[in-house]
Amino acid sequence: MKNSYRKYLITTKNDDYWGFYINNLGRNVIEKNSEYPSKDHPDQYNFTWKEGRILDEFHLVLITKGQGVFQSKATEKINVNDGDMFLLFPGMWHSYKPKKGTGWTERWVGFSGEIASKFLLNGFFNSENPIISKCNRPSVLNHFNTLFKLFDEEPYGYQRLASGICLQLMAELYNIKTGGSNAKHLSSIVSRAKQTMYKNINSTIDLVAMASQLGISYSKFRIDFKKQTGTSPLQYFLLLKIEKAKELLLQTDKSQKEIAFELGFESDYYFNRLFKRKTGLAPGKFKNKTT
């Protein structure tokens, strides 16, 4: 790939209706002691370190070589290192630059849209902690390279295809942010726990004993499981049972009591109460409404 690549897109109402669209993207190698940023960007993207700028779109900026500094209205001055990614928020003053003695290699993508706003403003990412470390990995770089290739060739519907790739990139970054260097191990532990739950869906399960068999304390297992799934191990296991109960209600003639017994619930009353709490309907009403 060439040292420098950049593209600024003309967007349409169709892109806006889609809800997520890319405005610009690029890659640049800033040599040591070079002026930054170069003056050949469109006016709305130019800035100086001292004056900074405010964009009306989101930007992801990945540094894959070198060092620099970043600052924004929401942060103090922060050192940026090789492998760091920082997120720029619309309407938020910011500034950044490479250190004169090292320069840096940067990749970036700017995007907008209603989906982008909802996705990024719901707490998954925030302006007070804009930097995600250890992003200099093949999975992240491949997403950028796919975007560069797509916008080079501009096949039919490329903006919509690109929006999906950018969302995959955001998902990858969130996994890096929350899982850190332990992400692979965390994924393995939770995956094995889920498999055990699936196998024991018709019975009760000792989650403390299961955590011990996985080689982890229950308190850490519970924290890690919730970090990856958004819910506790017990609630996840109960939700699996409820989903299985829905299937049995719709596909068999078994009574509510028979299903409760088959799925290992302590009583028909407890099953009925839990089902209603999780779905908003009692089992009988759920079956009548959906058949």
N, C-alpha and C positions, 0 to 999 in steps of 0.2 A: 504494500500500500504506500502511496506517496506520503511524504512528510506532512503535507498540508492538504486538507480537504474541508470544504464547507459548502453548505447549500442552504439558501433561504427560500422558503416555500410561499407560493401564493395560495391562500386557503379560500374556500368557497362556503356558501351557506350549507351545502350538503355535508361538508366536513364538520361544521358547527352542529348540525342536527345529529350527526353520529355520536357526538358527545366527548370525543377524545381525538385530538389531531396534533400532528407535529408541525411546528413552525420553522424550525431550523435545526441543523446538526452539523457536526464537523470534528476535525482532528487537526491538531497543530503542534509542532515541535518548536518550543521557544528556547533558542540557544542562550548560553551564558551571556550576560551583559547586554541583552537585547531590549529594545523598547517594548513595553507591554501596556495595554494591548496594541496590536498594530492598528493603523488608521484606515484600513481598507474594509472595515465592517460597516453595515448600514448605520446611519446616525443613531437610531434608537438603541443600538447595542454598544456603541462606543462609550468609554468612560475613562477616568483617571483614578489612580489609587486614592488620591486625596478627596476628590469630589464624589466618587462612587457613582451609582446609578440605581434607578428603580425600574423594574420590568413589569409588564402586565401579563406575564406568562411564567410558568414554572421552568426551571432549568436544572438538569443534572450535569455536573462537571466531574469527570474522573481524571485524576492525576496518576499516570502510570510510570513516571520517572521524574526525579527531581524533588524540590521542596519549595514551599512558599508560605504565604500568610493569607488568612481570610478574616473578614470582619463584617458585621451587619448591625442593624439597629437592635436586634435581639441578642447579640453576643458581644463579648470583648474580642480582642485580636486573638486569633487561634492559629497555631502552626499547622501547616498542611504538609503531609509527607507522601512519599511514593505509596500508591495503593489506596489513598483516601478518595472518597467521593463526597462532594457536598451538594446540597440541594438549595436552590434559590427559589424563594416564594414570591408570587406576584404582589406588588404593592409594598415590598419590604426593601428598604435601602440596604445595599451591600457593596463590598469592594473586595478584590483579591488580586494577587500578583505572585509571580515566581520570585524566588530570591535571585539576586543578580549573579551570585557565585555558582548557582547550579542550573538555573533555567528549569523548565519542566516540559513534559509531554502531556497534553490535555486532550480529552475527548469530551464532547458535550452534546446534549440533545435538549431542545426547548419544546414545550408542549402546552396545550391549553384545552379547554372544554369542560362541560358540566361534570362529566364523569371524572375527569382529572381532579377537579376541585373537590368533589365528594370523597374521592379515594385518598387524597392527600391531607385533607383538613379534618379528618375524623380521628386523629390521634395516632395513626400508624407512623407518621413522620411529623416533626414539629420544628419550628424555626429556632427554638432555643438550643436544640441539639442537631445541627444541620449536617454534621460530618459522620460518615460511616467508614470505618477503617477496614483494611484487608479486602478491598474490592478488586484488587489486581489479580483476577483469577480467570481461567479460560471461559467459564460460563458467562461471566459479565462481558468479557471482550467479544465473545461470539455474538452476543445480542447487538453490540455496537456495529460489528462488521456486517451483520445481516442487514441492519438499517442502512449502512452506507451503500451496500450493493443494491438494495431495493430502490433507493432514491437515485442511484446512478442509472438504473435501467427503466424506472418508472412504468412498470406493467400496469395493466388495467386494475383499478381499485387499490393502488399501492398505498394510499394514505390509510385506508382501513386496515390493510394488512400490517402496516407499520404501527398502528395504534395497538394492535394485539401484541406485537413484539415488545413495544415499550412497556406495556402492562406486565409482561413476563419479566422484563428487566426490573421493574419496581418490586415485583414479588421476590425476585432473587435478592435484591438489596435488603428487603425487610427480613428475609431469612438470615442473611448475614448479620444484620443488626441485632436480631433477637437471639440467634443461635451461636454467633461468634465462632471461635475455633472449635467449639464442642458440637457444632451443628450435625456432623455426620454421626457421632455417637448418640446424640439426642434423638435423631431420626430413627436409629436402629432400636433404641430402647422402647420408644413409643410404638413403633411398628410391631415389635414383638409382643408388647402388651395388648395391642388391638387384636392381634391374631389369637391370643389366649382368650380374650373376651368373646370373640366370634365362636370359638370352639366350645365355650361354656355358657352360651346364651340361654340354654334351657335349665340352668342351675344357678345356684349362688356362687360367689367367688370371693376368696379371701385376698383382698388387694394388698394387704400388708405382706402376706406370704409371697404373693406374686412379685412384689417389688424386691423382696429378699432373693428370690430365685433369679431375678434379673441382675443381681449384684449391686443394688442401690437401696438407700434408706427410703422408707415410705415418704417422708417429708420432702426429700429432694425429688423423688419420683413424681409426687403430686404436683410440685412446682413446675418441673420440666414438661409433664404431660399437659398441664393447663397452658403453658407457654406455647406449645405447638398446636393444641386443638381448640383452645379458648374455653375449655370446660374441665372440671375435675374428672379423675378416673371413674368415680362412682356415678356421677351424672352421665358421663359418656356411656357407661355400661347400661344404665337404665334407659337411655335414649335408644340404644341398640335393641333392647327388649321391646320398647314401644313400637319401633319400626317393624320388628318381626310380628308383633301383635296385629298391627295394621294389615300386614300381608295375610295372616291367618283369618282375620275377620272378613276380608274381601274375597279370599280364594277357597275357603272351606266353610262347612256348615257347623263348625265347632261352636259351642256356646262360650259366652264370656268366662264362665267358671272353668270350663275345660282348658281354655287358652291360658288363663291365669295359672292353673296347675301345671300346664306343659312348660311354661316359661319360668317356673320356679318361684313365683311370687308367694309370699307367706299367707296371703288370703285374697279372696275375690274382692273384698272391700278395698284393700290396699291397692290392688291392680286398677280398679275402677277409679279411685281417687287420683292415682298417679297419671293414668291415661288422660283423664279430664284436665289435669293441671298442665300436661305437656302439649295437648292438642286443642284444648278448648271445648271438647265434646266428650260425652260419656261413650264407651265402646259401642253400645247399641245404637245411639244416635249417629255415630261416625259411620257405622255400617249402612244404616238406612239412607243417610245423606249421599253416600258415594256409590250406591248400587242402584 
